[in-house]
Amino acid sequence: LSVILTHYIAGKSSLNLKNKLYSKIVYNKNYLNTVSNKSNLISVLENELNKVTAVIESLLTIFQSITLFLMFLISIILIEPLILFAITLIVFSYFLLFKIIRKKLAKISIDEVTIGKKSIQHTIYINLGLKDLLALKLGKKISYRLKLFRQQLLKLNIHKISLITFPRYFFEIILYIAVTIFVIYFLDSKMINNHLGEIALLFVFLWKSIPLFFHFFKQ
């Protein structure tokens, strides 16, 4: 239900914003005189406004993540304070990685916008100036550039997804290795057997906290 509600609120908000902006364009008497490349403006505007939905969904998801985080934190404090220390390390690690990759992600986003605008321009050239392209024999050149721009956008998107998803799988691999080492080398220890319940609970909470904090980190 929360997922459906999030999509509805985000979609409705984005639609209202589009309607308001297009109304201003339609009813603006100076629009025809002040804007030279109208088709390009509309295409870029439409492309950028489509991102509004994703942004609003992210904000709503952050709110849900904060709520889950508070509930999760309260349950940890009530059950075992030691677990709070271990999970705090995970939170700190996520925050540290966020600071490291933040500028890189910002640069990727700017590059995506820049290349996306060029891609839109070349698409418009093909749609509106096809006769001129054929006459000047520029069709192959424009088509090659458009293909190159789309490949660059795909690479940027893959790079961005890789940077964002890396922390979760990195932490999970470390946790799996730690559990494996524990099972192989320390399972027969008397001290470990006496505290097996607490240790198992620690691993469970760590295993649950990694995707929970990653969801927050991703948004």
C-alpha positions as CSV (number, residue, x, y, z in Angstrom):
1,L,0.0,0.0,0.0
2,S,2.8,2.4,0.9
3,V,4.5,1.8,-2.5
4,I,1.3,2.5,-4.4
5,L,0.6,5.6,-2.3
6,T,4.2,6.8,-2.9
7,H,3.9,6.4,-6.7
8,Y,0.5,8.1,-6.7
9,I,1.7,11.2,-4.7
10,A,4.9,11.5,-6.8
11,G,3.1,11.1,-10.1
12,K,0.3,13.5,-9.1
13,S,2.8,16.1,-8.0
14,S,4.9,15.8,-11.1
15,L,1.7,16.1,-13.3
16,N,0.6,19.2,-11.5
17,L,4.0,20.8,-12.0
18,K,3.9,20.0,-15.7
19,N,0.5,21.5,-16.1
20,K,1.5,24.7,-14.4
21,L,4.6,25.2,-16.4
22,Y,3.0,24.4,-19.7
23,S,0.1,26.8,-18.8
24,K,2.6,29.6,-18.3
25,I,4.2,28.8,-21.7
26,V,0.9,28.7,-23.5
27,Y,-0.5,31.9,-22.0
28,N,2.7,33.8,-22.2
29,K,2.4,36.4,-25.0
30,N,6.1,37.0,-25.2
31,Y,7.0,33.3,-25.5
32,L,7.1,33.4,-29.3
33,N,9.4,36.3,-29.4
34,T,11.8,35.5,-26.5
35,V,12.4,31.8,-27.2
36,S,14.3,31.0,-30.3
37,N,14.4,27.2,-30.3
38,K,10.9,26.3,-29.0
39,S,10.9,22.6,-29.9
40,N,14.3,22.1,-28.2
41,L,13.0,23.9,-25.0
42,I,9.9,21.8,-24.8
43,S,11.9,18.6,-25.3
44,V,14.4,19.5,-22.7
45,L,11.7,20.6,-20.3
46,E,9.8,17.4,-20.7
47,N,12.9,15.3,-20.2
48,E,13.9,17.2,-17.0
49,L,10.3,17.2,-15.6
50,N,10.2,13.4,-15.9
51,K,12.9,13.3,-13.2
52,V,10.6,15.1,-10.7
53,T,8.6,11.9,-10.1
54,A,11.8,10.0,-9.2
55,V,12.9,12.8,-6.9
56,I,9.6,12.9,-5.0
57,E,9.5,9.1,-4.7
58,S,13.0,9.3,-3.2
59,L,12.0,11.9,-0.7
60,L,8.9,9.9,0.4
61,T,11.1,6.8,0.6
62,I,13.6,8.6,2.8
63,F,10.7,9.5,5.2
64,Q,9.7,5.8,5.4
65,S,13.3,4.8,5.9
66,I,13.7,7.2,8.8
67,T,10.6,5.8,10.4
68,L,11.9,2.2,10.0
69,F,15.3,3.3,11.3
70,L,13.8,4.8,14.5
71,M,11.8,1.6,15.1
72,F,14.9,-0.5,14.4
73,L,17.0,1.6,16.7
74,I,14.6,1.4,19.6
75,S,14.4,-2.4,19.3
76,I,18.2,-2.6,19.4
77,I,18.5,-0.5,22.5
78,L,15.9,-2.6,24.3
79,I,17.3,-6.0,23.3
80,E,21.1,-5.6,23.3
81,P,23.1,-2.3,23.6
82,L,26.2,-4.1,22.2
83,I,24.5,-4.5,18.9
84,L,24.0,-0.8,18.7
85,F,27.8,-0.3,18.6
86,A,28.3,-2.8,15.7
87,I,25.4,-1.2,13.7
88,T,26.8,2.3,14.4
89,L,29.9,1.2,12.6
90,I,27.9,0.2,9.6
91,V,26.1,3.6,9.7
92,F,29.4,5.4,9.9
93,S,30.8,3.3,7.0
94,Y,27.8,4.2,4.8
95,F,28.2,7.9,5.7
96,L,31.9,7.8,4.9
97,L,31.3,6.1,1.5
98,F,28.6,8.7,0.9
99,K,31.1,11.5,1.4
100,I,33.6,9.8,-0.9
101,I,31.3,9.1,-3.9
102,R,29.1,12.1,-3.5
103,K,31.1,14.5,-5.8
104,K,31.6,11.7,-8.3
105,L,27.9,11.1,-8.5
106,A,27.2,14.8,-8.9
107,K,29.6,15.0,-11.8
108,I,28.0,12.0,-13.4
109,S,24.6,13.7,-13.1
110,I,25.8,16.9,-14.7
111,D,27.4,14.9,-17.5
112,E,24.1,13.0,-18.0
113,V,22.2,16.3,-18.4
114,T,24.8,17.7,-20.8
115,I,24.9,14.7,-23.0
116,G,21.1,14.2,-22.7
117,K,20.6,17.7,-24.1
118,K,22.9,17.0,-27.0
119,S,21.0,13.8,-27.7
120,I,17.7,15.6,-27.7
121,Q,19.1,18.2,-30.1
122,H,20.3,15.6,-32.6
123,T,17.0,13.8,-32.3
124,I,15.2,17.1,-33.2
125,Y,17.6,17.6,-36.1
126,I,16.6,14.2,-37.5
127,N,12.8,14.7,-36.9
128,L,12.6,18.3,-38.2
129,G,15.5,18.7,-40.6
130,L,15.5,15.3,-42.3
131,K,15.4,16.9,-45.8
132,D,18.3,19.1,-45.1
133,L,20.3,16.2,-43.6
134,L,19.7,14.2,-46.8
135,A,20.6,17.1,-49.0
136,L,23.8,17.9,-47.2
137,K,24.6,14.2,-46.7
138,L,24.9,14.7,-43.0
139,G,22.6,11.8,-42.0
140,K,25.4,9.3,-41.3
141,K,27.3,11.9,-39.2
142,I,24.3,12.9,-37.1
143,S,23.2,9.2,-36.7
144,Y,26.7,8.3,-35.5
145,R,26.8,11.2,-33.0
146,L,23.4,10.2,-31.6
147,K,24.5,6.6,-31.2
148,L,27.7,7.8,-29.4
149,F,25.6,10.0,-27.0
150,R,23.3,7.1,-26.1
151,Q,26.3,4.8,-25.5
152,Q,27.8,7.5,-23.2
153,L,24.5,7.9,-21.3
154,L,24.4,4.1,-20.8
155,K,27.9,4.0,-19.5
156,L,27.2,6.9,-17.1
157,N,24.1,5.2,-15.8
158,I,25.9,1.8,-15.3
159,H,28.8,3.7,-13.5
160,K,26.3,5.5,-11.3
161,I,24.4,2.3,-10.4
162,S,27.7,0.5,-9.6
163,L,28.8,3.3,-7.3
164,I,25.5,3.4,-5.4
165,T,25.0,-0.4,-5.0
166,F,28.7,-1.3,-4.2
167,P,28.5,-0.6,-0.4
168,R,25.6,-3.0,0.3
169,Y,27.2,-6.0,-1.4
170,F,30.6,-5.1,0.0
171,F,29.3,-5.1,3.6
172,E,27.3,-8.3,3.0
173,I,30.4,-10.1,1.6
174,I,32.4,-9.0,4.7
175,L,29.6,-10.2,7.0
176,Y,29.4,-13.6,5.2
177,I,33.1,-14.0,5.5
178,A,32.9,-13.2,9.2
179,V,30.2,-15.7,9.8
180,T,32.1,-18.4,7.9
181,I,35.3,-17.7,9.9
182,F,33.2,-17.8,13.1
183,V,31.6,-21.2,12.2
184,I,34.9,-22.8,11.2
185,Y,37.2,-21.6,14.0
186,F,35.2,-20.6,17.0
187,L,32.1,-22.7,17.1
188,D,33.6,-25.2,19.6
189,S,34.8,-22.6,22.0
190,K,33.2,-22.7,25.4
191,M,33.1,-19.0,25.7
192,I,31.3,-18.7,22.3
193,N,28.9,-21.5,23.3
194,N,27.9,-19.6,26.4
195,H,27.1,-16.5,24.4
196,L,25.8,-18.2,21.3
197,G,22.4,-16.6,21.5
198,E,23.8,-13.1,21.8
199,I,26.3,-13.7,18.9
200,A,23.5,-15.1,16.7
201,L,21.3,-12.1,17.5
202,L,24.2,-9.8,16.6
203,F,24.7,-11.4,13.2
204,V,20.9,-11.3,12.5
205,F,20.7,-7.6,13.3
206,L,23.8,-6.8,11.2
207,W,22.3,-8.9,8.3
208,K,19.1,-6.9,8.6
209,S,20.7,-3.5,9.1
210,I,22.8,-3.6,5.9
211,P,19.9,-3.5,3.4
212,L,17.9,-1.2,5.7
213,F,20.6,1.5,5.9
214,F,21.5,0.8,2.2
215,H,18.0,1.7,1.2
216,F,18.4,5.0,3.1
217,F,21.9,5.5,1.6
218,K,20.6,4.9,-1.9
219,Q,17.8,7.5,-1.7
